[in-house]
Amino acid sequence: MTSGIHGIPRVPSEFHQYPRPIPVPGAAGTLQHLGSAWGRMLEETEDFGLIFSPWVSLAGCILWTGIWVSSHCLLPGDPRVTEPWSHPDGRSPGMTMVDEPCKSSESMRLFYMKKLHRMFIYCSVASVAGMSMFTSCFFKEQPTQCMLMSFGPVQQFFFWMAVGHWITALWEDWRTRYFLGQGLTKESGGGLALFPLNLCCSSAQVMYVTYTVHHVMTLLAYLYSLCSYQLGGVMVQGLLFELPVLWMLRREMGYISRPKAQWLTEVRRTHAHHGATYLTFLLGRGPAECLWIVSMLPTSFGNELLEESLSLQSTVVYHTLAAFFTSLNLRILGLLFCWHEQDVSQARLEEENREVRTDKAIPRQISKE
């Protein structure tokens, strides 16, 4: 210990009792801290490189669920309403005599319109993302493997979005279950469109059960891909599945609007709408069906690639999902035919009524002159 002034011993600085300034990290320290936090959000994998950790995926799914619920609450209902909502027998569209009457049909109709607007936003984003990621596979060295197995942070982000959407859709469908029939009856398609549930349930109830089973299966498929890091390419095509739904939603919005959308009262425009629906159905859902067929062929880019790329568990899940959604697509195609026939018949009736009103109005106008 050295001597200070007047022989007083100098106390080393480390023994001073008063606080010393805490060093503030510079830019390098801040970046290092941020890098460490970012590193905890990512994990390195042998097959896909850096991907988001499971905890981040969980947070992403919860965040997207909140975003979709919030967007439902913020979106407008039906600002074009010029006619009060009413039904001849006091029931909502799609309901039958065995259904429980809806006590607040107008508020539920607005809730239903909010749901359709929100779904339209999701389907638009999902279709663009799915189309982009799917077409990029054709430029890879192994396109088939990419369509089956591609996985990374981009896929994770959109899968979180899908999980949040389908959780929200389950809630929305339960609230609007009386509206889901959309003009279908038990006899639609000669009684085959909703068979066999139409033997004991109304059209709205059949559609609600169908939608619920579809939503749960889709939700489980996305969650399986997020947890196992497999079937990422397959679930990208699940995003592409939403392409024809855009046109199906357009029909639902036109049908539930007050007054009904103008295009639904004209035969030519109704045919054009359903033609576009069939085309996008083929473009959006055909690739997944083709991939399933190719993956079962005994070739190096078919079944052999499937066995090399997927575990036994994932292979079983893949074929189960493929069989389920193939049968569902056939069912939906039958419903599209029924809706097409129904809409054209109503549009033709509307045109005939307009012609009758016009014919009656002309003599009155001549007599006045």
LOVEX-763834 format. One record per residue (C-alpha): x, z, y; residue in three letters; residue number from 1; chain. Coordinates in steps of 0.5 Angstrom, whole numbers, plus 500, padded with zeros to 3 digits. Layout:
REM residues N
REC:east:up:north:kefi:volum:tiro
REC:X:Z:Y:ALA:NUM:A
...
This chain:
REM residues 369
REC:east:up:north:kefi:volum:tiro
REC:500:500:500:MET:1:A
REC:503:498:507:THR:2:A
REC:503:502:513:SER:3:A
REC:499:500:519:GLY:4:A
REC:499:502:526:ILE:5:A
REC:502:509:528:HIS:6:A
REC:504:510:520:GLY:7:A
REC:496:510:518:ILE:8:A
REC:496:507:511:PRO:9:A
REC:493:500:511:ARG:10:A
REC:487:499:506:VAL:11:A
REC:487:493:502:PRO:12:A
REC:481:488:504:SER:13:A
REC:478:489:498:GLU:14:A
REC:476:496:499:PHE:15:A
REC:473:495:505:HIS:16:A
REC:466:498:505:GLN:17:A
REC:462:494:510:TYR:18:A
REC:459:487:507:PRO:19:A
REC:463:481:508:ARG:20:A
REC:460:474:509:PRO:21:A
REC:458:471:503:ILE:22:A
REC:461:464:502:PRO:23:A
REC:455:458:502:VAL:24:A
REC:456:453:497:PRO:25:A
REC:458:446:500:GLY:26:A
REC:455:439:499:ALA:27:A
REC:459:439:492:ALA:28:A
REC:456:446:490:GLY:29:A
REC:449:444:492:THR:30:A
REC:450:437:488:LEU:31:A
REC:453:441:482:GLN:32:A
REC:447:446:482:HIS:33:A
REC:442:440:483:LEU:34:A
REC:445:437:477:GLY:35:A
REC:445:443:473:SER:36:A
REC:437:443:474:ALA:37:A
REC:436:436:472:TRP:38:A
REC:441:437:466:GLY:39:A
REC:436:442:464:ARG:40:A
REC:430:437:465:MET:41:A
REC:433:432:460:LEU:42:A
REC:436:432:453:GLU:43:A
REC:441:427:450:GLU:44:A
REC:438:424:444:THR:45:A
REC:442:419:439:GLU:46:A
REC:437:414:439:ASP:47:A
REC:434:413:446:PHE:48:A
REC:439:417:450:GLY:49:A
REC:437:421:456:LEU:50:A
REC:430:423:455:ILE:51:A
REC:425:429:458:PHE:52:A
REC:425:435:455:SER:53:A
REC:419:438:451:PRO:54:A
REC:418:443:456:TRP:55:A
REC:418:438:462:VAL:56:A
REC:413:433:458:SER:57:A
REC:408:439:457:LEU:58:A
REC:409:440:465:ALA:59:A
REC:408:433:466:GLY:60:A
REC:401:433:462:CYS:61:A
REC:398:439:465:ILE:62:A
REC:400:436:472:LEU:63:A
REC:397:429:470:TRP:64:A
REC:391:433:468:THR:65:A
REC:390:436:475:GLY:66:A
REC:391:430:478:ILE:67:A
REC:386:426:475:TRP:68:A
REC:381:432:476:VAL:69:A
REC:383:432:483:SER:70:A
REC:382:425:484:SER:71:A
REC:375:425:481:HIS:72:A
REC:373:430:486:CYS:73:A
REC:376:426:492:LEU:74:A
REC:373:420:490:LEU:75:A
REC:367:417:493:PRO:76:A
REC:360:417:489:GLY:77:A
REC:356:410:490:ASP:78:A
REC:357:409:498:PRO:79:A
REC:352:403:497:ARG:80:A
REC:346:406:495:VAL:81:A
REC:340:404:499:THR:82:A
REC:335:405:494:GLU:83:A
REC:333:412:491:PRO:84:A
REC:335:414:484:TRP:85:A
REC:329:414:479:SER:86:A
REC:326:412:472:HIS:87:A
REC:319:410:470:PRO:88:A
REC:319:416:465:ASP:89:A
REC:323:421:469:GLY:90:A
REC:329:420:464:ARG:91:A
REC:336:417:466:SER:92:A
REC:338:410:463:PRO:93:A
REC:340:410:456:GLY:94:A
REC:336:416:454:MET:95:A
REC:330:416:449:THR:96:A
REC:324:420:448:MET:97:A
REC:328:425:444:VAL:98:A
REC:333:426:449:ASP:99:A
REC:333:432:454:GLU:100:A
REC:331:430:461:PRO:101:A
REC:336:430:466:CYS:102:A
REC:334:435:471:LYS:103:A
REC:339:433:477:SER:104:A
REC:339:425:475:SER:105:A
REC:342:423:482:GLU:106:A
REC:347:428:482:SER:107:A
REC:349:426:475:MET:108:A
REC:349:419:477:ARG:109:A
REC:354:420:483:LEU:110:A
REC:358:424:478:PHE:111:A
REC:358:418:473:TYR:112:A
REC:360:413:478:MET:113:A
REC:366:418:480:LYS:114:A
REC:368:418:473:LYS:115:A
REC:368:410:473:LEU:116:A
REC:372:410:479:HIS:117:A
REC:377:414:477:ARG:118:A
REC:377:411:470:MET:119:A
REC:378:404:474:PHE:120:A
REC:384:407:477:ILE:121:A
REC:387:409:471:TYR:122:A
REC:386:403:467:CYS:123:A
REC:389:399:472:SER:124:A
REC:395:403:472:VAL:125:A
REC:396:403:465:ALA:126:A
REC:394:395:464:SER:127:A
REC:400:394:469:VAL:128:A
REC:405:399:466:ALA:129:A
REC:403:397:459:GLY:130:A
REC:404:389:460:MET:131:A
REC:410:390:463:SER:132:A
REC:413:394:458:MET:133:A
REC:410:390:452:PHE:134:A
REC:413:383:455:THR:135:A
REC:420:386:456:SER:136:A
REC:420:387:449:CYS:137:A
REC:421:379:448:PHE:138:A
REC:427:379:451:PHE:139:A
REC:431:385:447:LYS:140:A
REC:435:383:441:GLU:141:A
REC:430:386:436:GLN:142:A
REC:423:385:439:PRO:143:A
REC:419:387:433:THR:144:A
REC:423:394:433:GLN:145:A
REC:422:395:441:CYS:146:A
REC:415:394:440:MET:147:A
REC:415:399:435:LEU:148:A
REC:420:404:437:MET:149:A
REC:422:403:444:SER:150:A
REC:422:410:448:PHE:151:A
REC:425:413:454:GLY:152:A
REC:423:417:461:PRO:153:A
REC:419:411:463:VAL:154:A
REC:414:411:457:GLN:155:A
REC:414:419:457:GLN:156:A
REC:412:419:464:PHE:157:A
REC:406:414:463:PHE:158:A
REC:404:418:456:PHE:159:A
REC:403:424:460:TRP:160:A
REC:399:420:465:MET:161:A
REC:395:418:459:ALA:162:A
REC:394:425:456:VAL:163:A
REC:392:428:463:GLY:164:A
REC:387:422:463:HIS:165:A
REC:384:423:456:TRP:166:A
REC:383:430:457:ILE:167:A
REC:379:429:463:THR:168:A
REC:375:424:460:ALA:169:A
REC:373:429:455:LEU:170:A
REC:370:433:460:TRP:171:A
REC:367:427:464:GLU:172:A
REC:363:424:458:ASP:173:A
REC:360:431:456:TRP:174:A
REC:357:432:463:ARG:175:A
REC:355:425:463:THR:176:A
REC:353:424:456:ARG:177:A
REC:346:422:458:TYR:178:A
REC:348:416:461:PHE:179:A
REC:353:413:456:LEU:180:A
REC:347:408:452:GLY:181:A
REC:348:403:458:GLN:182:A
REC:341:400:456:GLY:183:A
REC:343:400:449:LEU:184:A
REC:337:402:444:THR:185:A
REC:337:403:436:LYS:186:A
REC:335:396:435:GLU:187:A
REC:341:393:439:SER:188:A
REC:344:388:435:GLY:189:A
REC:339:388:430:GLY:190:A
REC:340:395:429:GLY:191:A
REC:347:394:426:LEU:192:A
REC:351:395:433:ALA:193:A
REC:350:403:433:LEU:194:A
REC:349:403:425:PHE:195:A
REC:349:408:421:PRO:196:A
REC:348:414:427:LEU:197:A
REC:342:410:430:ASN:198:A
REC:338:413:424:LEU:199:A
REC:338:420:427:CYS:200:A
REC:341:419:434:CYS:201:A
REC:339:416:440:SER:202:A
REC:343:410:443:SER:203:A
REC:346:415:448:ALA:204:A
REC:348:420:443:GLN:205:A
REC:351:415:439:VAL:206:A
REC:356:413:444:MET:207:A
REC:358:420:446:TYR:208:A
REC:360:421:439:VAL:209:A
REC:364:414:439:THR:210:A
REC:367:416:445:TYR:211:A
REC:369:423:443:THR:212:A
REC:372:421:437:VAL:213:A
REC:376:415:440:HIS:214:A
REC:378:420:446:HIS:215:A
REC:381:425:441:VAL:216:A
REC:384:420:437:MET:217:A
REC:388:417:443:THR:218:A
REC:390:424:445:LEU:219:A
REC:393:426:439:LEU:220:A
REC:397:419:438:ALA:221:A
REC:400:420:445:TYR:222:A
REC:402:427:444:LEU:223:A
REC:405:426:437:TYR:224:A
REC:409:420:440:SER:225:A
REC:411:425:446:LEU:226:A
REC:413:431:440:CYS:227:A
REC:416:426:435:SER:228:A
REC:420:421:440:TYR:229:A
REC:417:416:435:GLN:230:A
REC:412:410:436:LEU:231:A
REC:413:409:443:GLY:232:A
REC:412:402:443:GLY:233:A
REC:406:402:439:VAL:234:A
REC:403:407:444:MET:235:A
REC:405:402:450:VAL:236:A
REC:400:398:447:GLN:237:A
REC:395:403:447:GLY:238:A
REC:396:403:455:LEU:239:A
REC:395:395:454:LEU:240:A
REC:389:397:451:PHE:241:A
REC:386:398:457:GLU:242:A
REC:386:391:460:LEU:243:A
REC:379:389:458:PRO:244:A
REC:376:396:460:VAL:245:A
REC:377:394:467:LEU:246:A
REC:371:389:466:TRP:247:A
REC:367:394:462:MET:248:A
REC:367:399:467:LEU:249:A
REC:365:393:472:ARG:250:A
REC:359:392:468:ARG:251:A
REC:358:400:468:GLU:252:A
REC:358:400:475:MET:253:A
REC:354:394:477:GLY:254:A
REC:349:397:472:TYR:255:A
REC:349:404:475:ILE:256:A
REC:349:402:482:SER:257:A
REC:343:402:486:ARG:258:A
REC:341:397:487:PRO:259:A
REC:344:393:481:LYS:260:A
REC:350:389:482:ALA:261:A
REC:348:382:485:GLN:262:A
REC:352:379:479:TRP:263:A
REC:348:382:474:LEU:264:A
REC:342:378:477:THR:265:A
REC:345:371:476:GLU:266:A
REC:346:368:469:VAL:267:A
REC:352:364:471:ARG:268:A
REC:356:370:474:ARG:269:A
REC:353:374:468:THR:270:A
REC:356:369:463:HIS:271:A
REC:363:369:467:ALA:272:A
REC:364:376:467:HIS:273:A
REC:363:377:460:HIS:274:A
REC:367:371:458:GLY:275:A
REC:373:374:462:ALA:276:A
REC:371:381:458:THR:277:A
REC:372:377:452:TYR:278:A
REC:379:374:454:LEU:279:A
REC:382:380:456:THR:280:A
REC:380:384:450:PHE:281:A
REC:384:378:446:LEU:282:A
REC:390:379:451:LEU:283:A
REC:390:387:451:GLY:284:A
REC:388:388:444:ARG:285:A
REC:390:382:440:GLY:286:A
REC:398:384:440:PRO:287:A
REC:397:390:437:ALA:288:A
REC:393:387:431:GLU:289:A
REC:398:382:430:CYS:290:A
REC:404:387:430:LEU:291:A
REC:400:391:425:TRP:292:A
REC:400:385:421:ILE:293:A
REC:407:383:422:VAL:294:A
REC:409:390:420:SER:295:A
REC:406:389:413:MET:296:A
REC:410:383:411:LEU:297:A
REC:415:383:406:PRO:298:A
REC:421:381:411:THR:299:A
REC:427:384:415:SER:300:A
REC:422:384:421:PHE:301:A
REC:416:386:418:GLY:302:A
REC:415:392:413:ASN:303:A
REC:423:393:412:GLU:304:A
REC:424:394:419:LEU:305:A
REC:418:399:419:LEU:306:A
REC:421:403:413:GLU:307:A
REC:428:403:417:GLU:308:A
REC:425:405:423:SER:309:A
REC:420:410:422:LEU:310:A
REC:420:416:418:SER:311:A
REC:415:417:412:LEU:312:A
REC:410:421:416:GLN:313:A
REC:410:417:422:SER:314:A
REC:409:411:418:THR:315:A
REC:403:414:415:VAL:316:A
REC:401:416:422:VAL:317:A
REC:402:409:424:TYR:318:A
REC:398:405:419:HIS:319:A
REC:392:411:420:THR:320:A
REC:392:409:427:LEU:321:A
REC:392:402:426:ALA:322:A
REC:386:402:421:ALA:323:A
REC:382:406:426:PHE:324:A
REC:383:402:432:PHE:325:A
REC:382:396:428:THR:326:A
REC:375:398:426:SER:327:A
REC:374:401:433:LEU:328:A
REC:375:394:436:ASN:329:A
REC:371:391:431:LEU:330:A
REC:365:396:433:ARG:331:A
REC:367:395:441:ILE:332:A
REC:366:387:440:LEU:333:A
REC:359:388:437:GLY:334:A
REC:357:392:443:LEU:335:A
REC:360:387:447:LEU:336:A
REC:356:381:444:PHE:337:A
REC:350:386:445:CYS:338:A
REC:351:387:452:TRP:339:A
REC:352:380:453:HIS:340:A
REC:346:378:450:GLU:341:A
REC:342:384:454:GLN:342:A
REC:345:382:461:ASP:343:A
REC:344:375:460:VAL:344:A
REC:336:376:458:SER:345:A
REC:335:381:464:GLN:346:A
REC:339:376:469:ALA:347:A
REC:334:370:467:ARG:348:A
REC:328:375:468:LEU:349:A
REC:331:376:475:GLU:350:A
REC:332:369:476:GLU:351:A
REC:325:367:474:GLU:352:A
REC:322:373:478:ASN:353:A
REC:325:370:484:ARG:354:A
REC:323:363:483:GLU:355:A
REC:316:366:482:VAL:356:A
REC:316:370:489:ARG:357:A
REC:319:364:492:THR:358:A
REC:313:359:490:ASP:359:A
REC:308:364:492:LYS:360:A
REC:312:365:499:ALA:361:A
REC:312:357:500:ILE:362:A
REC:304:356:501:PRO:363:A
REC:303:362:505:ARG:364:A
REC:309:359:510:GLN:365:A
REC:305:353:510:ILE:366:A
REC:298:356:511:SER:367:A
REC:301:360:517:LYS:368:A
REC:304:353:520:GLU:369:A
